[in-house]
Amino acid sequence: MHGDFSRLTFRPDKRFSAVLAQQGRVQLDAEANEQVLINQHRQRTAIGDLIGRFGGPRGANGFKLTYLPKDKAPASLVIGGGRYYVDGILVEATRPPRGVPVLDDPETDPTPAPPAEWTYWDQPDAHRDQERLDEAHHLPAEFPFLAYLLVTEHLVTAIQDPEIRETALGPALPDTTARTKVSWQVLPLTAKDGLQIPDRPTPENLMAAFDGWVERGRATGRLAARAERPARTEDDPCLSAPDARFRGLENQLYRVEIHAGGKAPTFKWSRENGSVALPVSTVDKTWVTLAEGARDLKLGLSIGDWVELADDASVARGEIGPLAQIRDLDTEALRIELSAESATGVGRPGRHAFLRRWDQRGDARPVEEGKWLDLEDGVQVWFAAGGKYRGGDYWLIPARTLSGEVEWPRNERGEPLLRPQLGILRHYAPLAWIPAAGQLTDLRLTFGPIAQHVVSEL
């Protein structure tokens, strides 16, 4: 999550049950956030233990699908309302009703009410575009296919939701807090996507085939971090040198993030956890206009910086656009010229476009496994051999000036340990098997209430 945090300290393996404040002590964001994550972990673990990997309540089981074949409009799915739990996470499919406006002219025809249920094309977090003809946006033209639920969690700031900002504080002050949001998408899966369809599909072996597809697609990359060690450490472990430590002037929370996954993965990094982001009002080829300027130079943009242009839709789809360098900057007009155009469609109105700054001095770097790679000021990272990477995978590395070190788990000999990525965490559940138009097998699971009415025998 690209938040302006000092660090994220929640570690399930430590088995902490609560964070307790002490009198007269400084209160930090990390402690409050850790308590939130402890509560969340406990709640989701308990729900998952009771329900299982996924399931919905009887009478309110969400995400019942109905297939609508192609007619004048592209094929679609109607997504029934209700609730579903995936890995202990509550996912709600019910479409909120639109509020009733007060009309200035009572004779004016009111805006037509939206449909009662979501469809494949207007589901809130998927941003499907009928205008795009690529297969990634449309339901498969051929049968069979499996429809599944993808659940992720994203950070939402005042850029994505301006109502978060307290306007009474004025524009000169930063926003105060951020939110996490559970996002869901109903997506199709075919044999072309790697689903190994059984010869005689049944709900049981379809779920097993789906589980196999999920497992094969999991990211397996691992990373370790350290502050640069002094020469001849092996000969004299007590030796220290000025260039052997983190040499930054300020405490930082470094973020190392996979830019492009696949067979030739690349990565980018930020010393501010990628939190330096500015809202964009318009995009015109290589020129973008900011909706507001930066509060100070440290959290702003300069000529030569490398940035990423994205919006709600590109983030939800996991689309990775090219990084671009700032060529020109008009601070008064808030206009910026980039070295490359944005990806197609990024920056459309209503999708909360933004520019995010990355701090490497160049384009995204290739992932080189099995060697220490320098970031800056003595901070180094190591990618383990044989990793599988997906765009958006990230690791966080707190670096502290007082100790001259990075905070990273080590073994008893002081050697940094390899760790899997912190996110993006993806959660999956199969919903329906659609072998042909007019045929559908529901793959959802249902549970009943624990409490039952018992008639007294007295």
Secondary structure, 3 states (H helix, E strand, C coil): CCCCCCCCCCCHHHCCCCCCCCCCCCCCHHHHHHHHHHHHHHHHHHHHHHHCCEEEECCCECCCEEEECCCCCCCEEEECCCEEEECCEEEECCCCCCCCCCCCCCCCCCCCCCCCCEECCCCCCCCCCCCCCCCCCCCCCCCCEEEEEEEEEEEECCCCCHHHCCHHHCCCCCCCCCEEEEEEEEEEECHHHCCCCCCCCCHHHHHHHHHHHHHHCCCCCEEEEEECCCCCCCCCCCCCCHHHCCCCCCCEEEEEEEEECCCCCEEEEECECCCCEEEEEEEECCEEEECCCCCCCCCCCCCCCEEEEECHHHHHHCCCCCCEEEEEEECCCCEEEECCCCCCCCCCCCCCCEEEEECCCCCCEECCECCEEECCCCEEEEECCCCCCCCCCEEEEEEECCCCEECCCECCCCCECCEECCECCCEEEEEEEEEECCEEEECCCEECCCCCCCCCCC
